[in-house]
């Protein structure tokens, strides 16, 4: 099953996340199939490719709750 989830980057105490499409059996920081956006929780900055996210959901990919919350806040 494909999942849309976060991949952690950045230094200690300074996290930075990429929003990726990955097989659910892979590691959190494993090789991604596709990168769809990013999220910086310190500055609340994010960039999402909504068109690709919608395409992948139609093909059967599922989002994690955290990514769903980021997308919901993106529209506010």
PDB file of N, CA, C, O and CB in Angstrom:
ATOM      1  N   UNK A   1       0.840  -1.171   0.000  1.00  0.00           N
ATOM      2  CA  UNK A   1       0.000   0.000   0.000  1.00  0.00           C
ATOM      3  C   UNK A   1       0.894   1.246   0.000  1.00  0.00           C
ATOM      4  O   UNK A   1       1.908   1.296   0.697  1.00  0.00           O
ATOM      5  CB  UNK A   1      -0.961  -0.009   1.220  1.00  0.00           C
ATOM      6  N   UNK A   2       0.506   2.233  -0.783  1.00  0.00           N
ATOM      7  CA  UNK A   2       1.251   3.481  -0.826  1.00  0.00           C
ATOM      8  C   UNK A   2       0.700   4.449   0.209  1.00  0.00           C
ATOM      9  O   UNK A   2      -0.507   4.529   0.433  1.00  0.00           O
ATOM     10  CB  UNK A   2       1.194   4.102  -2.231  1.00  0.00           C
ATOM     11  N   UNK A   3       1.612   5.179   0.831  1.00  0.00           N
ATOM     12  CA  UNK A   3       1.237   6.155   1.856  1.00  0.00           C
ATOM     13  C   UNK A   3       1.855   7.498   1.508  1.00  0.00           C
ATOM     14  O   UNK A   3       2.941   7.576   0.934  1.00  0.00           O
ATOM     15  CB  UNK A   3       1.691   5.690   3.271  1.00  0.00           C
ATOM     16  N   UNK A   4       1.143   8.540   1.866  1.00  0.00           N
ATOM     17  CA  UNK A   4       1.677   9.901   1.797  1.00  0.00           C
ATOM     18  C   UNK A   4       1.999  10.272   3.232  1.00  0.00           C
ATOM     19  O   UNK A   4       1.100  10.429   4.057  1.00  0.00           O
ATOM     20  CB  UNK A   4       0.653  10.934   1.122  1.00  0.00           C
ATOM     21  N   UNK A   5       3.290  10.414   3.530  1.00  0.00           N
ATOM     22  CA  UNK A   5       3.715  10.652   4.904  1.00  0.00           C
ATOM     23  C   UNK A   5       4.934  11.557   4.948  1.00  0.00           C
ATOM     24  O   UNK A   5       5.428  12.007   3.914  1.00  0.00           O
ATOM     25  CB  UNK A   5       4.016   9.334   5.605  1.00  0.00           C
ATOM     26  N   UNK A   6       5.414  11.820   6.166  1.00  0.00           N
ATOM     27  CA  UNK A   6       6.537  12.736   6.370  1.00  0.00           C
ATOM     28  C   UNK A   6       7.865  11.999   6.421  1.00  0.00           C
ATOM     29  O   UNK A   6       7.949  10.874   6.914  1.00  0.00           O
ATOM     30  CB  UNK A   6       6.342  13.532   7.650  1.00  0.00           C
ATOM     31  N   UNK A   7       8.898  12.647   5.907  1.00  0.00           N
ATOM     32  CA  UNK A   7      10.277  12.162   6.001  1.00  0.00           C
ATOM     33  C   UNK A   7      11.062  13.238   6.728  1.00  0.00           C
ATOM     34  O   UNK A   7      11.089  14.388   6.289  1.00  0.00           O
ATOM     35  CB  UNK A   7      10.902  11.846   4.575  1.00  0.00           C
ATOM     36  N   UNK A   8      11.707  12.877   7.846  1.00  0.00           N
ATOM     37  CA  UNK A   8      12.391  13.860   8.691  1.00  0.00           C
ATOM     38  C   UNK A   8      13.775  14.170   8.163  1.00  0.00           C
ATOM     39  O   UNK A   8      14.552  13.280   7.817  1.00  0.00           O
ATOM     40  CB  UNK A   8      12.485  13.360  10.127  1.00  0.00           C
ATOM     41  N   UNK A   9      14.058  15.458   8.113  1.00  0.00           N
ATOM     42  CA  UNK A   9      15.380  15.962   7.752  1.00  0.00           C
ATOM     43  C   UNK A   9      15.755  17.038   8.761  1.00  0.00           C
ATOM     44  O   UNK A   9      14.970  17.336   9.661  1.00  0.00           O
ATOM     45  CB  UNK A   9      15.405  16.523   6.284  1.00  0.00           C
ATOM     46  N   UNK A  10      16.916  17.613   8.628  1.00  0.00           N
ATOM     47  CA  UNK A  10      17.325  18.698   9.506  1.00  0.00           C
ATOM     48  C   UNK A  10      18.218  18.220  10.629  1.00  0.00           C
ATOM     49  O   UNK A  10      18.495  17.030  10.777  1.00  0.00           O
ATOM     50  CB  UNK A  10      16.120  19.385  10.076  1.00  0.00           C
ATOM     51  N   UNK A  11      18.658  19.187  11.416  1.00  0.00           N
ATOM     52  CA  UNK A  11      19.558  18.879  12.524  1.00  0.00           C
ATOM     53  C   UNK A  11      18.781  18.567  13.784  1.00  0.00           C
ATOM     54  O   UNK A  11      17.552  18.628  13.821  1.00  0.00           O
ATOM     55  CB  UNK A  11      20.514  20.035  12.774  1.00  0.00           C
ATOM     56  N   UNK A  12      19.535  18.230  14.813  1.00  0.00           N
ATOM     57  CA  UNK A  12      18.959  17.974  16.120  1.00  0.00           C
ATOM     58  C   UNK A  12      18.241  19.227  16.618  1.00  0.00           C
ATOM     59  O   UNK A  12      18.792  20.327  16.554  1.00  0.00           O
ATOM     60  CB  UNK A  12      20.047  17.530  17.121  1.00  0.00           C
ATOM     61  N   UNK A  13      17.027  19.065  17.107  1.00  0.00           N
ATOM     62  CA  UNK A  13      16.184  20.146  17.629  1.00  0.00           C
ATOM     63  C   UNK A  13      15.746  21.147  16.557  1.00  0.00           C
ATOM     64  O   UNK A  13      15.155  22.175  16.887  1.00  0.00           O
ATOM     65  CB  UNK A  13      16.921  20.878  18.720  1.00  0.00           C
ATOM     66  N   UNK A  14      16.025  20.865  15.289  1.00  0.00           N
ATOM     67  CA  UNK A  14      15.597  21.723  14.183  1.00  0.00           C
ATOM     68  C   UNK A  14      15.028  20.858  13.062  1.00  0.00           C
ATOM     69  O   UNK A  14      15.641  20.738  12.001  1.00  0.00           O
ATOM     70  CB  UNK A  14      16.780  22.591  13.661  1.00  0.00           C
ATOM     71  N   UNK A  15      13.869  20.258  13.289  1.00  0.00           N
ATOM     72  CA  UNK A  15      13.327  19.337  12.285  1.00  0.00           C
ATOM     73  C   UNK A  15      12.805  20.070  11.055  1.00  0.00           C
ATOM     74  O   UNK A  15      12.399  21.231  11.111  1.00  0.00           O
ATOM     75  CB  UNK A  15      12.212  18.502  12.891  1.00  0.00           C
ATOM     76  N   UNK A  16      12.834  19.348   9.954  1.00  0.00           N
ATOM     77  CA  UNK A  16      12.333  19.807   8.675  1.00  0.00           C
ATOM     78  C   UNK A  16      11.804  18.552   7.990  1.00  0.00           C
ATOM     79  O   UNK A  16      12.479  17.522   7.991  1.00  0.00           O
ATOM     80  CB  UNK A  16      13.452  20.552   7.811  1.00  0.00           C
ATOM     81  N   UNK A  17      10.640  18.618   7.421  1.00  0.00           N
ATOM     82  CA  UNK A  17      10.015  17.422   6.865  1.00  0.00           C
ATOM     83  C   UNK A  17       9.711  17.583   5.394  1.00  0.00           C
ATOM     84  O   UNK A  17       9.336  18.663   4.937  1.00  0.00           O
ATOM     85  CB  UNK A  17       8.746  17.092   7.616  1.00  0.00           C
ATOM     86  N   UNK A  18       9.876  16.502   4.659  1.00  0.00           N
ATOM     87  CA  UNK A  18       9.406  16.430   3.282  1.00  0.00           C
ATOM     88  C   UNK A  18       8.167  15.556   3.270  1.00  0.00           C
ATOM     89  O   UNK A  18       8.098  14.559   3.990  1.00  0.00           O
ATOM     90  CB  UNK A  18      10.511  15.871   2.317  1.00  0.00           C
ATOM     91  N   UNK A  19       7.206  15.917   2.471  1.00  0.00           N
ATOM     92  CA  UNK A  19       6.003  15.110   2.301  1.00  0.00           C
ATOM     93  C   UNK A  19       6.249  14.235   1.082  1.00  0.00           C
ATOM     94  O   UNK A  19       6.475  14.735  -0.020  1.00  0.00           O
ATOM     95  CB  UNK A  19       4.699  16.003   2.135  1.00  0.00           C
ATOM     96  N   UNK A  20       6.203  12.918   1.292  1.00  0.00           N
ATOM     97  CA  UNK A  20       6.613  11.982   0.253  1.00  0.00           C
ATOM     98  C   UNK A  20       5.556  10.913   0.015  1.00  0.00           C
ATOM     99  O   UNK A  20       4.666  10.699   0.838  1.00  0.00           O
ATOM    100  CB  UNK A  20       7.935  11.331   0.625  1.00  0.00           C
ATOM    101  N   UNK A  21       5.673  10.255  -1.122  1.00  0.00           N
ATOM    102  CA  UNK A  21       4.893   9.072  -1.437  1.00  0.00           C
ATOM    103  C   UNK A  21       5.838   7.883  -1.312  1.00  0.00           C
ATOM    104  O   UNK A  21       6.893   7.852  -1.945  1.00  0.00           O
ATOM    105  CB  UNK A  21       4.243   9.160  -2.875  1.00  0.00           C
ATOM    106  N   UNK A  22       5.454   6.897  -0.486  1.00  0.00           N
ATOM    107  CA  UNK A  22       6.348   5.778  -0.192  1.00  0.00           C
ATOM    108  C   UNK A  22       5.522   4.532   0.100  1.00  0.00           C
ATOM    109  O   UNK A  22       4.358   4.624   0.490  1.00  0.00           O
ATOM    110  CB  UNK A  22       7.279   6.109   1.005  1.00  0.00           C
ATOM    111  N   UNK A  23       6.129   3.379  -0.091  1.00  0.00           N
ATOM    112  CA  UNK A  23       5.485   2.116   0.279  1.00  0.00           C
ATOM    113  C   UNK A  23       5.404   2.048   1.809  1.00  0.00           C
ATOM    114  O   UNK A  23       6.362   2.402   2.496  1.00  0.00           O
ATOM    115  CB  UNK A  23       6.273   0.879  -0.303  1.00  0.00           C
ATOM    116  N   UNK A  24       4.288   1.605   2.330  1.00  0.00           N
ATOM    117  CA  UNK A  24       4.073   1.622   3.781  1.00  0.00           C
ATOM    118  C   UNK A  24       5.020   0.682   4.533  1.00  0.00           C
ATOM    119  O   UNK A  24       5.173   0.823   5.746  1.00  0.00           O
ATOM    120  CB  UNK A  24       2.638   1.245   4.090  1.00  0.00           C
ATOM    121  N   UNK A  25       5.646  -0.253   3.861  1.00  0.00           N
ATOM    122  CA  UNK A  25       6.552  -1.194   4.531  1.00  0.00           C
ATOM    123  C   UNK A  25       7.978  -0.666   4.650  1.00  0.00           C
ATOM    124  O   UNK A  25       8.813  -1.288   5.306  1.00  0.00           O
ATOM    125  CB  UNK A  25       6.566  -2.509   3.787  1.00  0.00           C
ATOM    126  N   UNK A  26       8.263   0.452   4.035  1.00  0.00           N
ATOM    127  CA  UNK A  26       9.609   1.029   4.094  1.00  0.00           C
ATOM    128  C   UNK A  26       9.828   1.834   5.364  1.00  0.00           C
ATOM    129  O   UNK A  26       8.879   2.185   6.064  1.00  0.00           O
ATOM    130  CB  UNK A  26       9.855   1.909   2.883  1.00  0.00           C
ATOM    131  N   UNK A  27      11.105   2.124   5.654  1.00  0.00           N
ATOM    132  CA  UNK A  27      11.466   2.934   6.811  1.00  0.00           C
ATOM    133  C   UNK A  27      10.962   4.355   6.654  1.00  0.00           C
ATOM    134  O   UNK A  27      10.667   4.804   5.547  1.00  0.00           O
ATOM    135  CB  UNK A  27      12.977   2.932   7.016  1.00  0.00           C
ATOM    136  N   UNK A  28      10.866   5.060   7.777  1.00  0.00           N
ATOM    137  CA  UNK A  28      10.391   6.452   7.754  1.00  0.00           C
ATOM    138  C   UNK A  28      11.257   7.318   6.845  1.00  0.00           C
ATOM    139  O   UNK A  28      10.738   8.145   6.095  1.00  0.00           O
ATOM    140  CB  UNK A  28      10.379   7.038   9.174  1.00  0.00           C
ATOM    141  N   UNK A  29      12.561   7.135   6.908  1.00  0.00           N
ATOM    142  CA  UNK A  29      13.476   7.948   6.115  1.00  0.00           C
ATOM    143  C   UNK A  29      14.033   7.185   4.916  1.00  0.00           C
ATOM    144  O   UNK A  29      15.108   7.510   4.413  1.00  0.00           O
ATOM    145  CB  UNK A  29      14.615   8.440   6.982  1.00  0.00           C
ATOM    146  N   UNK A  30      13.300   6.172   4.462  1.00  0.00           N
ATOM    147  CA  UNK A  30      13.733   5.378   3.319  1.00  0.00           C
ATOM    148  C   UNK A  30      13.581   6.133   2.012  1.00  0.00           C
ATOM    149  O   UNK A  30      13.138   7.281   1.981  1.00  0.00           O
ATOM    150  CB  UNK A  30      12.955   4.089   3.257  1.00  0.00           C
ATOM    151  N   UNK A  31      13.961   5.460   0.934  1.00  0.00           N
ATOM    152  CA  UNK A  31      13.902   6.080  -0.385  1.00  0.00           C
ATOM    153  C   UNK A  31      12.448   6.260  -0.811  1.00  0.00           C
ATOM    154  O   UNK A  31      11.655   5.319  -0.783  1.00  0.00           O
ATOM    155  CB  UNK A  31      14.670   5.232  -1.424  1.00  0.00           C
ATOM    156  N   UNK A  32      12.119   7.471  -1.200  1.00  0.00           N
ATOM    157  CA  UNK A  32      10.748   7.808  -1.577  1.00  0.00           C
ATOM    158  C   UNK A  32      10.510   7.519  -3.051  1.00  0.00           C
ATOM    159  O   UNK A  32      11.433   7.563  -3.864  1.00  0.00           O
ATOM    160  CB  UNK A  32      10.451   9.282  -1.271  1.00  0.00           C
ATOM    161  N   UNK A  33       9.266   7.225  -3.381  1.00  0.00           N
ATOM    162  CA  UNK A  33       8.875   7.074  -4.776  1.00  0.00           C
ATOM    163  C   UNK A  33       8.797   8.458  -5.427  1.00  0.00           C
ATOM    164  O   UNK A  33       9.246   8.662  -6.555  1.00  0.00           O
ATOM    165  CB  UNK A  33       7.513   6.326  -4.895  1.00  0.00           C
ATOM    166  N   UNK A  34       8.211   9.403  -4.676  1.00  0.00           N
ATOM    167  CA  UNK A  34       8.057  10.762  -5.187  1.00  0.00           C
ATOM    168  C   UNK A  34       7.952  11.746  -4.030  1.00  0.00           C
ATOM    169  O   UNK A  34       7.343  11.447  -3.003  1.00  0.00           O
ATOM    170  CB  UNK A  34       6.816  10.866  -6.097  1.00  0.00           C
ATOM    171  N   UNK A  35       8.546  12.917  -4.201  1.00  0.00           N
ATOM    172  CA  UNK A  35       8.436  13.979  -3.201  1.00  0.00           C
ATOM    173  C   UNK A  35       7.341  14.941  -3.641  1.00  0.00           C
ATOM    174  O   UNK A  35       7.333  15.409  -4.779  1.00  0.00           O
ATOM    175  CB  UNK A  35       9.798  14.729  -3.010  1.00  0.00           C
ATOM    176  N   UNK A  36       6.417  15.231  -2.725  1.00  0.00           N
ATOM    177  CA  UNK A  36       5.224  15.999  -3.070  1.00  0.00           C
ATOM    178  C   UNK A  36       5.234  17.395  -2.452  1.00  0.00           C
ATOM    179  O   UNK A  36       4.516  18.275  -2.926  1.00  0.00           O
ATOM    180  CB  UNK A  36       3.984  15.253  -2.626  1.00  0.00           C
ATOM    181  N   UNK A  37       6.021  17.617  -1.418  1.00  0.00           N
ATOM    182  CA  UNK A  37       6.049  18.920  -0.781  1.00  0.00           C
ATOM    183  C   UNK A  37       6.984  18.927   0.405  1.00  0.00           C
ATOM    184  O   UNK A  37       7.755  17.989   0.607  1.00  0.00           O
ATOM    185  CB  UNK A  37       4.663  19.329  -0.351  1.00  0.00           C
ATOM    186  N   UNK A  38       6.914  20.002   1.199  1.00  0.00           N
ATOM    187  CA  UNK A  38       7.712  20.068   2.418  1.00  0.00           C
ATOM    188  C   UNK A  38       6.944  20.810   3.491  1.00  0.00           C
ATOM    189  O   UNK A  38       5.957  21.490   3.212  1.00  0.00           O
ATOM    190  CB  UNK A  38       9.066  20.750   2.156  1.00  0.00           C
ATOM    191  N   UNK A  39       7.414  20.668   4.736  1.00  0.00           N
ATOM    192  CA  UNK A  39       6.787  21.304   5.887  1.00  0.00           C
ATOM    193  C   UNK A  39       7.863  21.628   6.912  1.00  0.00           C
ATOM    194  O   UNK A  39       8.658  20.764   7.283  1.00  0.00           O
ATOM    195  CB  UNK A  39       5.685  20.394   6.505  1.00  0.00           C
ATOM    196  N   UNK A  40       7.885  22.881   7.369  1.00  0.00           N
ATOM    197  CA  UNK A  40       8.816  23.315   8.401  1.00  0.00           C
ATOM    198  C   UNK A  40       7.996  23.704   9.626  1.00  0.00           C
ATOM    199  O   UNK A  40       7.350  24.752   9.612  1.00  0.00           O
ATOM    200  CB  UNK A  40       9.713  24.510   7.906  1.00  0.00           C
ATOM    201  N   UNK A  41       7.999  22.887  10.696  1.00  0.00           N
ATOM    202  CA  UNK A  41       7.168  23.186  11.858  1.00  0.00           C
ATOM    203  C   UNK A  41       7.646  24.382  12.678  1.00  0.00           C
ATOM    204  O   UNK A  41       6.862  24.943  13.443  1.00  0.00           O
ATOM    205  CB  UNK A  41       7.104  21.988  12.737  1.00  0.00           C
ATOM    206  N   UNK A  42       8.890  24.784  12.544  1.00  0.00           N
ATOM    207  CA  UNK A  42       9.404  25.912  13.322  1.00  0.00           C
ATOM    208  C   UNK A  42       8.890  27.243  12.782  1.00  0.00           C
ATOM    209  O   UNK A  42       8.558  28.142  13.555  1.00  0.00           O
ATOM    210  CB  UNK A  42      10.932  25.905  13.318  1.00  0.00           C
ATOM    211  N   UNK A  43       8.825  27.370  11.458  1.00  0.00           N
ATOM    212  CA  UNK A  43       8.346  28.606  10.844  1.00  0.00           C
ATOM    213  C   UNK A  43       6.925  28.468  10.300  1.00  0.00           C
ATOM    214  O   UNK A  43       6.369  29.431   9.772  1.00  0.00           O
ATOM    215  CB  UNK A  43       9.283  29.026   9.728  1.00  0.00           C
ATOM    216  N   UNK A  44       6.343  27.294  10.423  1.00  0.00           N
ATOM    217  CA  UNK A  44       4.999  26.994   9.898  1.00  0.00           C
ATOM    218  C   UNK A  44       4.917  27.197   8.390  1.00  0.00           C
ATOM    219  O   UNK A  44       3.844  27.474   7.854  1.00  0.00           O
ATOM    220  CB  UNK A  44       3.954  27.870  10.590  1.00  0.00           C
ATOM    221  N   UNK A  45       6.037  27.062   7.717  1.00  0.00           N
ATOM    222  CA  UNK A  45       6.086  27.228   6.272  1.00  0.00           C
ATOM    223  C   UNK A  45       5.852  25.864   5.622  1.00  0.00           C
ATOM    224  O   UNK A  45       6.399  24.857   6.070  1.00  0.00           O
ATOM    225  CB  UNK A  45       7.451  27.844   5.819  1.00  0.00           C
ATOM    226  N   UNK A  46       5.043  25.837   4.572  1.00  0.00           N
ATOM    227  CA  UNK A  46       4.855  24.591   3.849  1.00  0.00           C
ATOM    228  C   UNK A  46       4.590  24.875   2.384  1.00  0.00           C
ATOM    229  O   UNK A  46       4.140  25.957   2.006  1.00  0.00           O
ATOM    230  CB  UNK A  46       3.708  23.780   4.454  1.00  0.00           C
ATOM    231  N   UNK A  47       4.883  23.869   1.570  1.00  0.00           N
ATOM    232  CA  UNK A  47       4.629  23.950   0.142  1.00  0.00           C
ATOM    233  C   UNK A  47       4.122  22.584  -0.276  1.00  0.00           C
ATOM    234  O   UNK A  47       4.776  21.572  -0.025  1.00  0.00           O
ATOM    235  CB  UNK A  47       5.916  24.374  -0.669  1.00  0.00           C
ATOM    236  N   UNK A  48       2.967  22.550  -0.908  1.00  0.00           N
ATOM    237  CA  UNK A  48       2.349  21.294  -1.292  1.00  0.00           C
ATOM    238  C   UNK A  48       2.002  21.319  -2.766  1.00  0.00           C
ATOM    239  O   UNK A  48       1.626  22.358  -3.310  1.00  0.00           O
ATOM    240  CB  UNK A  48       1.100  21.021  -0.450  1.00  0.00           C
ATOM    241  N   UNK A  49       2.131  20.166  -3.412  1.00  0.00           N
ATOM    242  CA  UNK A  49       1.677  20.019  -4.785  1.00  0.00           C
ATOM    243  C   UNK A  49       0.330  19.304  -4.719  1.00  0.00           C
ATOM    244  O   UNK A  49       0.267  18.077  -4.788  1.00  0.00           O
ATOM    245  CB  UNK A  49       2.724  19.226  -5.674  1.00  0.00           C
ATOM    246  N   UNK A  50      -0.735  20.071  -4.587  1.00  0.00           N
ATOM    247  CA  UNK A  50      -2.076  19.535  -4.370  1.00  0.00           C
ATOM    248  C   UNK A  50      -2.530  18.687  -5.546  1.00  0.00           C
ATOM    249  O   UNK A  50      -3.240  17.700  -5.350  1.00  0.00           O
ATOM    250  CB  UNK A  50      -3.067  20.665  -4.133  1.00  0.00           C
ATOM    251  N   UNK A  51      -2.142  19.042  -6.748  1.00  0.00           N
ATOM    252  CA  UNK A  51      -2.557  18.281  -7.930  1.00  0.00           C
ATOM    253  C   UNK A  51      -2.016  16.853  -7.858  1.00  0.00           C
ATOM    254  O   UNK A  51      -2.752  15.897  -8.101  1.00  0.00           O
ATOM    255  CB  UNK A  51      -2.070  18.975  -9.225  1.00  0.00           C
ATOM    256  N   UNK A  52      -0.736  16.706  -7.525  1.00  0.00           N
ATOM    257  CA  UNK A  52      -0.143  15.370  -7.422  1.00  0.00           C
ATOM    258  C   UNK A  52      -0.735  14.586  -6.261  1.00  0.00           C
ATOM    259  O   UNK A  52      -0.948  13.378  -6.365  1.00  0.00           O
ATOM    260  CB  UNK A  52       1.371  15.471  -7.259  1.00  0.00           C
ATOM    261  N   UNK A  53      -1.003  15.279  -5.146  1.00  0.00           N
ATOM    262  CA  UNK A  53      -1.585  14.601  -3.991  1.00  0.00           C
ATOM    263  C   UNK A  53      -2.946  14.037  -4.347  1.00  0.00           C
ATOM    264  O   UNK A  53      -3.248  12.892  -4.008  1.00  0.00           O
ATOM    265  CB  UNK A  53      -1.700  15.559  -2.796  1.00  0.00           C
ATOM    266  N   UNK A  54      -3.775  14.824  -5.029  1.00  0.00           N
ATOM    267  CA  UNK A  54      -5.100  14.341  -5.426  1.00  0.00           C
ATOM    268  C   UNK A  54      -5.022  13.192  -6.415  1.00  0.00           C
ATOM    269  O   UNK A  54      -5.828  12.264  -6.343  1.00  0.00           O
ATOM    270  CB  UNK A  54      -5.905  15.469  -6.027  1.00  0.00           C
ATOM    271  N   UNK A  55      -4.057  13.237  -7.346  1.00  0.00           N
ATOM    272  CA  UNK A  55      -3.874  12.141  -8.298  1.00  0.00           C
ATOM    273  C   UNK A  55      -3.530  10.841  -7.572  1.00  0.00           C
ATOM    274  O   UNK A  55      -4.093   9.788  -7.868  1.00  0.00           O
ATOM    275  CB  UNK A  55      -2.772  12.490  -9.313  1.00  0.00           C
ATOM    276  N   UNK A  56      -2.613  10.926  -6.635  1.00  0.00           N
ATOM    277  CA  UNK A  56      -2.172   9.725  -5.924  1.00  0.00           C
ATOM    278  C   UNK A  56      -3.270   9.156  -5.025  1.00  0.00           C
ATOM    279  O   UNK A  56      -3.366   7.940  -4.864  1.00  0.00           O
ATOM    280  CB  UNK A  56      -0.934  10.036  -5.090  1.00  0.00           C
ATOM    281  N   UNK A  57      -4.099  10.022  -4.440  1.00  0.00           N
ATOM    282  CA  UNK A  57      -5.208   9.546  -3.616  1.00  0.00           C
ATOM    283  C   UNK A  57      -6.227   8.811  -4.485  1.00  0.00           C
ATOM    284  O   UNK A  57      -6.782   7.793  -4.072  1.00  0.00           O
ATOM    285  CB  UNK A  57      -5.881  10.723  -2.870  1.00  0.00           C
ATOM    286  N   UNK A  58      -6.471   9.330  -5.691  1.00  0.00           N
ATOM    287  CA  UNK A  58      -7.393   8.662  -6.617  1.00  0.00           C
ATOM    288  C   UNK A  58      -6.863   7.304  -7.048  1.00  0.00           C
ATOM    289  O   UNK A  58      -7.644   6.403  -7.354  1.00  0.00           O
ATOM    290  CB  UNK A  58      -7.639   9.535  -7.847  1.00  0.00           C
ATOM    291  N   UNK A  59      -5.533   7.145  -7.076  1.00  0.00           N
ATOM    292  CA  UNK A  59      -4.916   5.876  -7.448  1.00  0.00           C
ATOM    293  C   UNK A  59      -4.839   4.905  -6.276  1.00  0.00           C
ATOM    294  O   UNK A  59      -4.428   3.759  -6.455  1.00  0.00           O
ATOM    295  CB  UNK A  59      -3.529   6.118  -8.000  1.00  0.00           C
ATOM    296  N   UNK A  60      -5.235   5.350  -5.062  1.00  0.00           N
ATOM    297  CA  UNK A  60      -5.292   4.438  -3.924  1.00  0.00           C
ATOM    298  C   UNK A  60      -4.341   4.726  -2.787  1.00  0.00           C
ATOM    299  O   UNK A  60      -4.330   3.985  -1.804  1.00  0.00           O
ATOM    300  CB  UNK A  60      -5.044   3.096  -4.389  1.00  0.00           C
ATOM    301  N   UNK A  61      -3.543   5.771  -2.880  1.00  0.00           N
ATOM    302  CA  UNK A  61      -2.628   6.103  -1.783  1.00  0.00           C
ATOM    303  C   UNK A  61      -3.420   6.656  -0.602  1.00  0.00           C
ATOM    304  O   UNK A  61      -4.466   7.281  -0.779  1.00  0.00           O
ATOM    305  CB  UNK A  61      -1.556   7.128  -2.246  1.00  0.00           C
ATOM    306  N   UNK A  62      -2.905   6.418   0.609  1.00  0.00           N
ATOM    307  CA  UNK A  62      -3.562   6.913   1.809  1.00  0.00           C
ATOM    308  C   UNK A  62      -2.636   7.885   2.531  1.00  0.00           C
ATOM    309  O   UNK A  62      -1.417   7.715   2.529  1.00  0.00           O
ATOM    310  CB  UNK A  62      -3.965   5.745   2.739  1.00  0.00           C
ATOM    311  N   UNK A  63      -3.231   8.909   3.149  1.00  0.00           N
ATOM    312  CA  UNK A  63      -2.461   9.894   3.891  1.00  0.00           C
ATOM    313  C   UNK A  63      -2.441   9.532   5.369  1.00  0.00           C
ATOM    314  O   UNK A  63      -3.382   8.933   5.889  1.00  0.00           O
ATOM    315  CB  UNK A  63      -3.037  11.304   3.688  1.00  0.00           C
ATOM    316  N   UNK A  64      -1.354   9.905   6.036  1.00  0.00           N
ATOM    317  CA  UNK A  64      -1.320   9.764   7.482  1.00  0.00           C
ATOM    318  C   UNK A  64      -2.111  10.920   8.090  1.00  0.00           C
ATOM    319  O   UNK A  64      -2.402  11.907   7.416  1.00  0.00           O
ATOM    320  CB  UNK A  64       0.152   9.737   8.016  1.00  0.00           C
ATOM    321  N   UNK A  65      -2.453  10.788   9.357  1.00  0.00           N
ATOM    322  CA  UNK A  65      -3.236  11.834  10.024  1.00  0.00           C
ATOM    323  C   UNK A  65      -2.480  13.150  10.084  1.00  0.00           C
ATOM    324  O   UNK A  65      -3.081  14.216   9.956  1.00  0.00           O
ATOM    325  CB  UNK A  65      -3.615  11.396  11.430  1.00  0.00           C
ATOM    326  N   UNK A  66      -1.170  13.087  10.278  1.00  0.00           N
ATOM    327  CA  UNK A  66      -0.361  14.302  10.357  1.00  0.00           C
ATOM    328  C   UNK A  66      -0.374  15.053   9.028  1.00  0.00           C
ATOM    329  O   UNK A  66      -0.523  16.274   9.002  1.00  0.00           O
ATOM    330  CB  UNK A  66       1.081  13.960  10.757  1.00  0.00           C
ATOM    331  N   UNK A  67      -0.218  14.331   7.940  1.00  0.00           N
ATOM    332  CA  UNK A  67      -0.243  14.963   6.620  1.00  0.00           C
ATOM    333  C   UNK A  67      -1.634  15.532   6.343  1.00  0.00           C
ATOM    334  O   UNK A  67      -1.759  16.607   5.756  1.00  0.00           O
ATOM    335  CB  UNK A  67       0.159  13.947   5.515  1.00  0.00           C
ATOM    336  N   UNK A  68      -2.667  14.824   6.760  1.00  0.00           N
ATOM    337  CA  UNK A  68      -4.031  15.328   6.584  1.00  0.00           C
ATOM    338  C   UNK A  68      -4.227  16.649   7.324  1.00  0.00           C
ATOM    339  O   UNK A  68      -4.858  17.567   6.801  1.00  0.00           O
ATOM    340  CB  UNK A  68      -5.052  14.294   7.076  1.00  0.00           C
ATOM    341  N   UNK A  69      -3.688  16.745   8.540  1.00  0.00           N
ATOM    342  CA  UNK A  69      -3.777  17.990   9.305  1.00  0.00           C
ATOM    343  C   UNK A  69      -3.014  19.125   8.627  1.00  0.00           C
ATOM    344  O   UNK A  69      -3.483  20.263   8.623  1.00  0.00           O
ATOM    345  CB  UNK A  69      -3.244  17.778  10.717  1.00  0.00           C
ATOM    346  N   UNK A  70      -1.858  18.836   8.061  1.00  0.00           N
ATOM    347  CA  UNK A  70      -1.076  19.856   7.364  1.00  0.00           C
ATOM    348  C   UNK A  70      -1.845  20.371   6.145  1.00  0.00           C
ATOM    349  O   UNK A  70      -1.860  21.574   5.882  1.00  0.00           O
ATOM    350  CB  UNK A  70       0.299  19.289   6.935  1.00  0.00           C
ATOM    351  N   UNK A  71      -2.472  19.475   5.412  1.00  0.00           N
ATOM    352  CA  UNK A  71      -3.252  19.878   4.241  1.00  0.00           C
ATOM    353  C   UNK A  71      -4.470  20.695   4.649  1.00  0.00           C
ATOM    354  O   UNK A  71      -4.804  21.679   3.989  1.00  0.00           O
ATOM    355  CB  UNK A  71      -3.691  18.647   3.440  1.00  0.00           C
ATOM    356  N   UNK A  72      -5.135  20.299   5.725  1.00  0.00           N
ATOM    357  CA  UNK A  72      -6.294  21.060   6.193  1.00  0.00           C
ATOM    358  C   UNK A  72      -5.889  22.471   6.622  1.00  0.00           C
ATOM    359  O   UNK A  72      -6.621  23.425   6.359  1.00  0.00           O
ATOM    360  CB  UNK A  72      -6.977  20.328   7.360  1.00  0.00           C
ATOM    361  N   UNK A  73      -4.746  22.617   7.272  1.00  0.00           N
ATOM    362  CA  UNK A  73      -4.259  23.932   7.684  1.00  0.00           C
ATOM    363  C   UNK A  73      -3.774  24.759   6.497  1.00  0.00           C
ATOM    364  O   UNK A  73      -3.759  25.988   6.561  1.00  0.00           O
ATOM    365  CB  UNK A  73      -3.137  23.778   8.697  1.00  0.00           C
ATOM    366  N   UNK A  74      -3.377  24.087   5.412  1.00  0.00           N
ATOM    367  CA  UNK A  74      -2.914  24.765   4.201  1.00  0.00           C
ATOM    368  C   UNK A  74      -4.050  25.570   3.565  1.00  0.00           C
ATOM    369  O   UNK A  74      -3.813  26.634   2.994  1.00  0.00           O
ATOM    370  CB  UNK A  74      -2.354  23.741   3.192  1.00  0.00           C
ATOM    371  N   UNK A  75      -5.273  25.065   3.663  1.00  0.00           N
ATOM    372  CA  UNK A  75      -6.427  25.735   3.076  1.00  0.00           C
ATOM    373  C   UNK A  75      -6.986  26.846   3.936  1.00  0.00           C
ATOM    374  O   UNK A  75      -7.808  27.626   3.456  1.00  0.00           O
ATOM    375  CB  UNK A  75      -7.497  24.745   2.807  1.00  0.00           C
ATOM    376  N   UNK A  76      -6.573  26.952   5.191  1.00  0.00           N
ATOM    377  CA  UNK A  76      -7.091  28.006   6.071  1.00  0.00           C
ATOM    378  C   UNK A  76      -6.449  29.328   5.809  1.00  0.00           C
ATOM    379  O   UNK A  76      -6.777  30.315   6.467  1.00  0.00           O
ATOM    380  CB  UNK A  76      -6.894  27.640   7.507  1.00  0.00           C
TER     381      UNK A  76
END
